Amino acid sequence: MSYPVGQVAGFAGVTVRTLHHYDEIGLLVPSERSAAGHRQYADADLDRLQRILFYRELGFPLEEVAALLDDPDADPQDHLRRQHELLSSRIEKLQKMAAAVEHAMEARKMGINLTPEEKFEVFGDHDPDQYAEEAERRWGDTDAYRESMRRTSSYTKEDWQRITEEQEEWGSRFAAQMDGGEGPESEAAMDLAEEHRQQICRFYYECSYEIHTGLAEMYIADPRFTATYEAIKPGMAEYLRDAILANAVRNS
């Protein structure tokens, strides 16, 4: 059987745009075209898409995914085994995916063909490339983006737990700072803004004051980032932006 692009997007929980992008860069080229020229995906294409999404969930950049999948010395079983080993060391939300890899390995060994829905149900409503394609388009050619991808791809479950706990603790202290009534240009607010910058440097990439102020403006301009800070405390996104700008001026 073959499946149109919209149906495959539904199976996998990704956008049609993501599949078009994979086709354009040669990562996942559909095996067939309809008489009208529309993309048609065979079962082998779905198997490759499943492996792509596993590697994307693990933080691999698209070019590394392509190199892994196109390795002439690796067969599908090798990919499943490697993914299972990596998944077992990742954060809790990926444990469900490790079980799915085992399921796929057993199905292949026993000659069982999984349905398209079964191949992708592990991903739920999460599209690992929902924002990744945008991030690559906006920052993919920067050293900061490459450094962030390099670091995060090696983080373990314990690493992510430690990072999350530290960031949450910082968020609590920043909210308390706001409650204290001092403005974002106060020394205490600027010190917390500097701590925010240092966290980025330690966890992701070298964040200069110029980059930090660019991020600060994005926290206001992009509602997705705004919502992250507003969920901690209403008004935090704007307060943090102003504190970051004041801190950059202090250190200029």
N, C-alpha and C positions, 0 to 999 in steps of 0.2 A: 504493500500500500504506500501511497504518498499523501502528504498533508500540505495544505496551503499555509502561507506564512502566518496568517491570523490565528489559525487553529494551533499551530506550533507555539506561538506566543502564549496562547491560553494554557496549553499543557505545561509549559516551562515557567510560567509566571513572570515572563519578561515582556518588554515592550516590542512592538513590531519594529520600532526604530532601532532597538538594540540588534535585532536579527539582521536588519538591512546593513547596519554598521559592520557586523561580523562578515557579511558577504562582501562588502566593499573592500575590506582589508585582507580578504582571503582566508580568514580564520574558520569560517563555516560557510562554504559555498554549496547551495542546494543542488542535489543530484539531477534534478529535472526542472523543466519549465513547461507550463501549460501551453496550449495552442495560442493563447493570448499573450504569452511571455511572462506570466506570473510565476513566482518562485514556488516550487513543490519539493517537500522534504521527504526523503525515504527513511526507513527505520535506521539505517546506518548513520544518517545525518543526525537523528535524534540521539543515538548513542554518543556521537562526538559532542553534541551540544551538552549532554549530561556531564561529560568529562570537563568541558570548558567551564561550566558553572561551578563544578566542585573546585577547580583550581582558582576561579575568581573569588569564591567564598574564602579561600585560604589566603587571599591577598596577592596572588601572582599577577604582575602586569600582563597585558594582552600579548606583548611580544614574547614573553617567557612561556605563556600558555601555548602559543603557536609552536615554539621550539620543542616543547615537551611532547606535544601531540604528533608532531611531524618527525620525531626521532625514529629513524628506520630500524633501530635496534630494540625498540619498545613495542610490545603488543598491548591490547586492551587490558589483559590480566595484570601486566606490569603497572599500568596506570592505576588500576583499582587498588593494587597492593600499596603503592606509594601513597595514594590518597588516604587509605585507611590509617597508615602509620602517622601521617601528618594530622589528620582529623582527631586522632586519639589524644593529641597533645594540645588541642586548641580549647577555646573557651566553651562554656557549657552549652550554649545555643547550637554548637556544631556537633555535639554528641549524637543528636538525632541523625545527622548526615553520616556519621561513622556507621551507624546501623544500616543505613541505606546502601552504603558501599558494600557491606557484608552481604546484604540481600542481593545486590547485583552480581557479586562474585558467585554466590551459590546458584543463582538463576542461570548464569552462563555455564557453570560447571555441569548443571543438570539438564541443560538444553532448553530451559524455560525462557520464553520470550515475554518480557515485561510489557505491559500496555504503556502507551505514551503517558497516561495519567500516573501510573505507578513510578515511572522513571523520574518524574519531576515533583511528586507530591511532597518530597522532603523539603523543598524550598518554600512551601507555603505561599504567602503573599509577597515575599521579599525578593526583589530583583537586585542581585548583587551589582549590576551595572547601571542602576537607575541614576546614580550621581557620578559613577566612576567615569563614564564616557565624557561627561561635562568637565570633570576634574582633569582628565587627560587633555581635553581640548584646550582648557584655559591655562593649565600649568605644566602639561606633560614635558615641555622642553626646558623646564627649569631645574636647576640643581636641587632646590628644596623639595620638589615633587619626587625626584628620583631617590633622594636620601630618605624621605618619608616612607616610600614603598620598600626600600631596602631594609630599613629598621623594622617596620611593622610586620613584614612577612616572616620574621624570625621570632616574634613574640609568642610566649606560651600563655596558657590559661592564667598562671600565677602572675605573669607580667601584666596582663590586662586587668586582673583584679587589683593589683597594686596601683596601677595608673588610675583606674576608676576611683578607688578609695581616696587617692591623693587629690584628684580633681574635685570630688564631692566635698572633701574637707575644705578645700580652697573656696568652693562656692558658698559654703556655710559661713565662712569668715567674711567673705565679700558682702553677703547679705547682711551680716551683723554690722559691717562698716556702714552700709547704707542706712540702717536703722539708727545708727548713732547720730545722724543729722549733719555730719560733715559733708562738704561738697566733693565732687570728683577730683578737684585740684588740690585737695589736702594731701599732706605728706603720707598719711596712712593709706589713702586710696591709691596714690601713685606707687607706693611700695607694693601693694597687692597687684597692681597692674604689671609691675616689673616681675613679680613672682609668676604671674600668668605667662609672660614672655619666656621666662626661664624654663617653665614646664614644657613649652613647645620645643625649646632648644634641647632639653634632655630626652623627650619622648619621641620627637618626630624629625625635626630638622633645625638648622641654624637660623633662628628667627631674628633678623636685624630689626632695628627700630623702624626702619622704613617699611619692612614687610609687616611689622606688627600694627602700624597705623593703617596700612591697607586692609588688614583683617578687621580692624576696629570699624572701619567704614562699612565693610561687608556685613558686620553684625547688625547694622541698621538697615542696609539696603536690601538684604536678602531675607525674606520672611522666615525661611527655614532656620537660619542661624539665629534670628531674633527670637523665635519661639523657644529655642534651646535655653537661652538665658532667662527669658520671661517665665519659663516654667519653674525656675529656681526662685525668682522674686520679680514681680511686676516692676518694670522700669529699669531692670538690671542692664539690658542691652545698651541703652543710651548712656547710663551712668558709667558702664565699663568703657564704652567708646571714648567718652570724655576723659576718663582717668588714663587710658592708654595714650591719648594725644598729649595730655599734660606731662606724662612721664617721658614721652619722646622729646618734648621741648626741654624738660629738665636735664636730659642727658645729651642734648645736642651741643 
